[in-house]
Amino acid sequence: MSRLRAASGWMLFLQFGSQGLRFFSNLVLARLLMPDAFGLVATVNLVIIGLNLFSDIGLHNSVVVSARAVEPAFARTVWTLQVLRGLVLAGCCLALGLLMLVVGRWDALAGTTYGDPRLPAVFLALSLMPVVTGLQSVRVLLAKRELRTRDLAVLELGGQGVAFITTATLAWLTHSHWALVVGGLTGALVQTLAGHWRLPGPRDGWQLEREAMREVLGHAKWLLPASILAFLAANSDRLVLGGVVDAATLGIYSMAFLLMNAFQQIAGNLCAGVVFPALSAVQRENPQAMGATLARFQRLYDLGFVTVGSALAVCGSQVVGLLYDPRYAAAGPMLQLLAAGSIGLRSQIGELAFQALGQFKWSAAARLVQWLSLLVGLGTGLALGGVLGATLGIALSSYAVWPLVMAFNRRHGLRPPGAHRMLLPALAAGGLLGLVVRQLLWWLQG
């Protein structure tokens, strides 16, 4: 418990520090670059993230759960597989960049992000990113296994700081989207080199041990489909919008998404890094207490994150008006809708019970339900109300998993006592807070 408390404290520091730095960087760069720069780079980054998840063979999970993780042969095998995977992903990015040179000439894509003539060059340049991250030391994975979040915080915040300084300097000098590309690559390179230099553990090297490969690849049969569905559920909104709107409109939506995603990432990382290990320990040592533990975490989640989501749903437009210039005003209503949708993500506490009980099929089913509902909501909203209607459909898809969580609880005898006790008070408190903030910002903005 002492290690868990210490890890939780450093994880909170990392999440708030990382999101705070990202938020500050976003404010600065929004004044130096045009919206289309964010739309172009966001599109390529989405593809790279997708390729990463579509090829997830469970290296991180293998290091966390394996009893052999600290053995040099196992660690070197993991590192070798990681490097090879990075090279394959880089090849895929190069191929996509060349494909974009052809696709971008189609008249049907004229005026959209995918038809932008600058996109292929960005694809080709960012194909270096999987190579850089693939060379990351396996000691980083061991640090996650051992809950050494202090070391991880130093690495990640240091890399983000270098990326921000590089990007802001180039953006000030050139006002070009290439500032985002070069800054991101520089930050990733610094973080990779620091992991090799700073962290203790087995030395990285080339090796492919048969037993280690069998153990590592054995986890992929569950993790790969879950990762693919998780990517589709989280990113299909921007992937679809990139094919129907121009880069500037996508950049404005991405701005609203980034503001909301910063808040959601803090919630998600705390759940993955603190709640999930705790639920797993309860399931191993005292399964009768699982319902009460779920209820406790659900109340804490509602008290913190539902309150903030409810507040942003009321005052989101005023927040955008305070932080950004009038070019980004359309992001305000989008932020309000996405914030209302974030309340639906409170179901992730219940979803962690799927994994704690070893029911990975339920996790895959949850991601499938969320993805399909997102596509339906996005398509219907886009047809009826344009980009703002699509944003509403995206927000509503966050609630689609609730019936699945309730069905799982009934099937496995989990009846969390008082789990939803804080939901209505949190909604009310958040709404009141949002009204106060909205009036205050109206007054400050005259």
Secondary structure, DSSP 4 states (H G I P E B T S, - for coil): -HHHHHHHHHHHHHHHHHHHHHHHHHHHHHHHS-HHHHHHHHHHHHHHHHHHHHT---HHHHHHH-TTTTSHHHHHHHHHHHHHHHHHHHHHHHHHHHHHHHHTT-GGGTTSSTT-TTHHHHHHHHTHHHHHHHT--THHHHHHHTT-HHHHHHHHHHHHHHHHHHHHHHHHHH-STHHHHHHHHHHHHHHHHHHHHH--SSPP-----HHHHHHHHHTHHHHHHHHHHHHHHHHHHHHHHTTTS-HHHHHHHHHHHHHHHHHHHHHHHHIIIIIHHHHHHHHHH-GGGHHHHHHHHHHHHIIIIIHHHHHHHHHHHHHHHHHS-GGGTTHHHHHHHHHHHHGGGGGHHHHHHHHHTT-HHHHHHHHHHHHHHHHHHHHHHHHHHHHHHHHHHHHHGGGTTHHHHHHHHHHTT---TTTTTTHHHHHHHHHHHHHHHHHHHHHHT-
